[in-house]
Amino acid sequence: MPDTIYDVAIIGAGPAGYTAAIRGGQLGLKVALIDSSDKLGGTCLKVGCIPTKALLFHAEVWDHLKHAADYGIDNVTEPKLNWTQALKRKDAIVAKHIKGLDFLMRKNKVTVIEGYGRLTGPAKDGIHTVSVFTEGGGGAAGETTLLQAKHILIATGSGAKMLPGLEPDTRILTNIEILSMPEAPKSLIVIGAGAVGVEFASIFRSFGVEVAILEFLPRLMPLEDEEISKELTRQFKKRGIDINTSAKVEKVERTETGVKVSYTDQNGKAQAKEADKVLVAVGRYPRTDNIDIDKTRIKLDRGFIHVSESMETEEPGIYAIGDIVAGLPLLAHSGGMAGIVAVTKIAGRAFRPINRLRIPACTYCEPQIGSVGLTEAAAREKGLEIKIGKFPFGGNSKATIVDSHDGFVKIVADQKYGEILGVHIIGPQATELISEAVVAMDLEGTIDELMFSIHAHPTLSEAMLDAYGAVEGMAINA
Ligand SMILES: Cc1cc2nc3c(=O)[nH]c(=O)nc-3n(C[C@H](O)[C@H](O)[C@H](O)COP(=O)(O)OP(=O)(O)OC[C@H]3O[C@@H](n4cnc5c(N)ncnc54)[C@H](O)[C@@H]3O)c2cc1C
């Protein structure tokens, strides 16, 4: 057994794990960060948030170029996709930020260990042991070492769910394969219209690919406010995306040149679509099945781990953060904050538990979506007395300037006191605008107060001010 006893051993170096490691270091804790990959950053940095947002930015530039002549920029001839270059820039962004993480680990004196971590059971005399398997190189057998720590943070993240009987390959893709295809497809079927599905649909449609979406539930982005789904559907249709909701996929087959997806449509009729590739974006599963959870008292809920408000599991001294946590959305920023909460508690400092209703959800498709708190339907289901304000970007001058005046800001507020209960934005920079709503809600802001908070002109954020006003029927620009 080695001599070093860490304050915290973190298994998994995605945004939950690396954020916890950095804050742990800042709080003076001795931290070990274990990851089975030789590159830090997890799903988010390598095959999730960052690469997709890089491609979405490329797609946005492409969309603007389509209107170059309107903007007084002549001689922009037919744009042509250079997919290899698009991937190259995306990869360079990812590589830069992996290096950034390496630097931050050194800066915060975090010991990084490459290997596969497993639990070994409860603590003995207050000390936990993690077994770490490191693969041997060049055909060597590999070795298992034991690492000791006063606390463990499990941050093993999630993987893409597949449809039963399917394995990803060069035509049947998950978020991993689609981000490194040697060539862009001419046609793409996307199964699943959550954030991952609609973002990829948006990217490839901008690049001129024929895109069809098949979604099992009756609407796109089913967790968002219904009006958001409706507006997204309207705008996606306008962009030429073939949308099929209430569609139950029955079979995915490889054809001679591509794929064929058979499904039952909303009228119960058998249908089929063919394309070069299919993206399966039907959700994520928690990576908790191969880390010897059963040697502990940790409770699982369909594979996700139960935690207290300090992120501690039922096994004292073992915490869980990130995508594996039951009841938290699978988002990088909630995982990162969960990590901060856990190490702050471990360091004996005061912390603020995560409030599920204050976590923004952002989808970076075109049009963007940003939301936080209760949807109108959820507020009504809870029996709350509410009032609604809605302001269309059509009345916002900056939206017209940036040539993106579809969409709206919708506010769900408490009827009596005007406290903001939910904000739902679809339109330009919705993913940036939503932060104002999060802070306003965190500070329990009311409509009366926010109607007097000055927003610069001309900005997209003025649409927020107008939406607060709209709750009282007094938007200035509508
Ligand atoms: C295509 C796509 C786009 C996304 N876009 C966004 C976005 O824009 N914004 C957003 O907030 N979220 C986004 N997400 C979600 C986001 O990526 C996840 O919520 C986030 O990565 C979860 O962080 P995590 O640290 O819990 O786990 P992960 O990021 O999954 O990291 C887990 C790490 O643990 C390691 N690991 C697993 N098991 C072990 C083990 N036993 N031992 C050692 N190491 C192990 C893995 O190698 C990995 O590095 C996106 C996801 C996808 C798929």
The ligand as a Tripos MOL2 file, in Angstrom:
@<TRIPOS>MOLECULE
LIG
   53    58     1     0     0
SMALL
NO_CHARGES

@<TRIPOS>ATOM
      1 C1        -22.9440   15.5720  -28.4690 C.3       1 LIG1
      2 C2        -23.0740   16.1330  -27.0810 C.ar      1 LIG1
      3 C3        -23.1310   17.5050  -26.9140 C.ar      1 LIG1
      4 C4        -23.2250   18.0320  -25.6410 C.ar      1 LIG1
      5 N1        -23.2930   19.3820  -25.5010 N.ar      1 LIG1
      6 C5        -23.4110   19.9170  -24.2690 C.ar      1 LIG1
      7 C6        -23.4480   21.3170  -24.0840 C.ar      1 LIG1
      8 O1        -23.3640   22.0900  -25.0420 O.2       1 LIG1
      9 N2        -23.5470   21.7960  -22.8330 N.ar      1 LIG1
     10 C7        -23.6300   20.9740  -21.7420 C.ar      1 LIG1
     11 O2        -23.7310   21.4460  -20.6170 O.2       1 LIG1
     12 N3        -23.5890   19.6330  -21.8780 N.ar      1 LIG1
     13 C8        -23.4790   19.0930  -23.1030 C.ar      1 LIG1
     14 N4        -23.3990   17.7410  -23.2460 N.ar      1 LIG1
     15 C9        -23.4270   16.9060  -22.0290 C.3       1 LIG1
     16 C10       -22.0410   16.8900  -21.3790 C.3       1 LIG1
     17 O3        -21.1050   16.4340  -22.3070 O.3       1 LIG1
     18 C11       -22.0730   15.9960  -20.1560 C.3       1 LIG1
     19 O4        -23.0990   16.4250  -19.3020 O.3       1 LIG1
     20 C12       -20.7520   16.0560  -19.4090 C.3       1 LIG1
     21 O5        -19.6860   15.6510  -20.2120 O.3       1 LIG1
     22 C13       -20.8220   15.1560  -18.1800 C.3       1 LIG1
     23 O6        -19.6690   15.3290  -17.4480 O.3       1 LIG1
     24 P1        -19.1460   14.2000  -16.4650 P.3       1 LIG1
     25 O7        -17.8930   14.7640  -15.8940 O.co2     1 LIG1
     26 O8        -20.2180   13.7560  -15.5750 O.co2     1 LIG1
     27 O9        -18.8030   12.9480  -17.3900 O.3       1 LIG1
     28 P2        -17.9360   12.7320  -18.7880 P.3       1 LIG1
     29 O10       -17.7520   14.0350  -19.4170 O.co2     1 LIG1
     30 O11       -18.6580   11.6790  -19.4590 O.co2     1 LIG1
     31 O12       -16.5570   12.2660  -18.2150 O.3       1 LIG1
     32 C14       -16.3950   11.0650  -17.5370 C.3       1 LIG1
     33 C15       -14.9320   10.6850  -17.5640 C.3       1 LIG1
     34 O13       -14.7570    9.5570  -16.7390 O.3       1 LIG1
     35 C16       -13.8650    8.6530  -17.3490 C.3       1 LIG1
     36 N5        -14.1560    7.3380  -16.7750 N.ar      1 LIG1
     37 C17       -15.3080    6.6330  -16.8590 C.ar      1 LIG1
     38 N6        -15.2390    5.5250  -16.1040 N.ar      1 LIG1
     39 C18       -14.0170    5.5460  -15.5340 C.ar      1 LIG1
     40 C19       -13.3590    4.6820  -14.6200 C.ar      1 LIG1
     41 N7        -13.9680    3.6040  -14.0850 N.pl3     1 LIG1
     42 N8        -12.0950    4.9920  -14.2490 N.ar      1 LIG1
     43 C20       -11.4790    6.0840  -14.7430 C.ar      1 LIG1
     44 N9        -12.0600    6.9350  -15.5750 N.ar      1 LIG1
     45 C21       -13.3230    6.6750  -15.9620 C.ar      1 LIG1
     46 C22       -14.1220    8.7880  -18.8250 C.3       1 LIG1
     47 O14       -12.9670    8.4170  -19.5580 O.3       1 LIG1
     48 C23       -14.4100   10.2960  -18.9350 C.3       1 LIG1
     49 O15       -13.2250   11.0070  -19.1910 O.3       1 LIG1
     50 C24       -23.2730   17.1750  -24.5120 C.ar      1 LIG1
     51 C25       -23.2030   15.7960  -24.6780 C.ar      1 LIG1
     52 C26       -23.0920   15.2760  -25.9520 C.ar      1 LIG1
     53 C27       -23.0010   13.7800  -26.1080 C.3       1 LIG1
@<TRIPOS>BOND
     1     1     2 1
     2     2     3 ar
     3     2    52 ar
     4     3     4 ar
     5     4     5 ar
     6     4    50 ar
     7     5     6 ar
     8     6     7 ar
     9     6    13 1
    10     7     8 2
    11     7     9 ar
    12     9    10 ar
    13    10    11 2
    14    10    12 ar
    15    12    13 ar
    16    13    14 ar
    17    14    15 1
    18    14    50 ar
    19    15    16 1
    20    16    17 1
    21    16    18 1
    22    18    19 1
    23    18    20 1
    24    20    21 1
    25    20    22 1
    26    22    23 1
    27    23    24 1
    28    24    25 2
    29    24    26 1
    30    24    27 1
    31    27    28 1
    32    28    29 2
    33    28    30 1
    34    28    31 1
    35    31    32 1
    36    32    33 1
    37    33    34 1
    38    33    48 1
    39    34    35 1
    40    35    36 1
    41    35    46 1
    42    36    37 ar
    43    36    45 ar
    44    37    38 ar
    45    38    39 ar
    46    39    40 ar
    47    39    45 ar
    48    40    41 1
    49    40    42 ar
    50    42    43 ar
    51    43    44 ar
    52    44    45 ar
    53    46    47 1
    54    46    48 1
    55    48    49 1
    56    50    51 ar
    57    51    52 ar
    58    52    53 1
@<TRIPOS>SUBSTRUCTURE
     1 LIG1         1 GROUP 0 **** ****
